[in-house]
């Protein structure tokens, strides 16, 4: 039996976000209609249902809609200097070019980070993410 590493050894299979309620419909549209994901509304007796986006590998994204979530910055252009400073998320896909084109066609804001050659997008509610090819092995 291999010796177990101490401390944190991997990321979990779930990302949970907080998004303001007024971004609900646009957030659902992005993941369901633009990115083609399954989207479920789960009732946990909160003010708003939790939005759950399951992925084929068993991981998932859950979104809690709350007035306590940070307000989306809409009064200035999106760039690295004013991108939301929460966690940035990576999603993997075998259809990188098609999904990036779909997001651009849907008007999802994008920008570039000076330390990366990837394109970053901003979901309704302000969450920053990027799409990576499933074969990408870089940092």
N, C-alpha and C positions, 0 to 999 in steps of 0.2 A: 504494500500500500504506500502510495506517495505521501511525502510529508506535506501537510496542509500549510499554505501561506498564511501569515498572520495579517490581521487588518483587513481593509477593503480589498477585494480581489476582482470585482466586476461591477458593471452597471446593472441595475435592475431592468425589468422588462416593461416598466410603466413610466410614463411622463405625465405629470398632472399640472395643468395650468389654471390660472385664474384670469377670467376675461369679464369685462363689463357686460351686463345684460343687453345693452343696445347693439352690441356687435354679434349677438347670437345668430341671426339669419345670415349675415355675411360670412361668418365663420363656418356655418353648416354648408353654405354654398361652395366655399373654397374646397373643403375636404370631400364633400359628396359629388358636386357637379364638375368642378375643375380638375381635382386630383383623382376622382373616380373611386373614392374609398367608401366602405360601408360605414354608416353613421347610425348610432343607436342613442336614444334618449332613455336614461335610467332614473327612476324615481327613488330617491333616498330620503324623502320627506323634508327636503330642503326647499327654500323659496323657489328655486328653479331646478329642473332635472339636470343631472350630469350628462354631458355629451360624451359618448365613448366611441372611439375609432379603433377597432381591432385590426391587427395586421396578421398576415399568414404565418409568421414565425412565432405567434403566441404573445407578442408584445402588444402594447396598446397606448393610446393617447387618451387621457380623460381631461375634460374641461369643466370647470366649475364656474358658473356665471354668478357674479357677485358685484354689487355696487362698491364693495371695498377694493376691487381690483384696480390697478393703476389705470388712469385715463390714457387713452391713445393720443399721441401727439399728432395733430393734424394740421397745425398752422405753419409748418415749415417743411421743406423738402426732406426726404429720407436720405440720410447718408450715415457714414460711420460715426460722425460726431454727435448725432442726435438719435441714433437707433436705441430702442428700448434696451436698458442695461440689465435685464434679467438673463436667465440662462438661454443660450442659443441652441436650437435643436437641429440634429441632422436626420434626414429621412433617406433611406436607400430605395432605389428604383432601377428596374431594367429598361425604363422608358424615359431617361433623363431629358433628351431633347424634346420629346413630345410634351412632357409635363411642364417643362420650362416655357415652351411656346404657349401652352394652354393658360398658364398663369399670366403671361404677358398679355395675351388676348383678353383675359378677364380683368386686366388693369390692376393686378396685385403689385404693389410697390416693390421695387428692387434696388439694391445698391451693391457696392463692392467694398470690401474691407482691405486696407492697404497691405495687410500681412497674409493675404490669401488670393489665390487665383480663381476662387469660386464666386458664384453669384449668390447673394443672400436676398431673401424675400421677407416681407413683413405681413403676417396674417392680420385679419381684422382683430382689433384689440391690442395690437402692438407687438405680438410675439415674433421674434426673428428666427428664421430657419433657413436651411439650405437643403437642396436635393443632391445626393451623391449617387453615382452609378454603383450597382451592387458589387462590382469588381474593384472599386476604389480601395487602395490599401495605404494611402498616405496618412499624414498626421491629421 
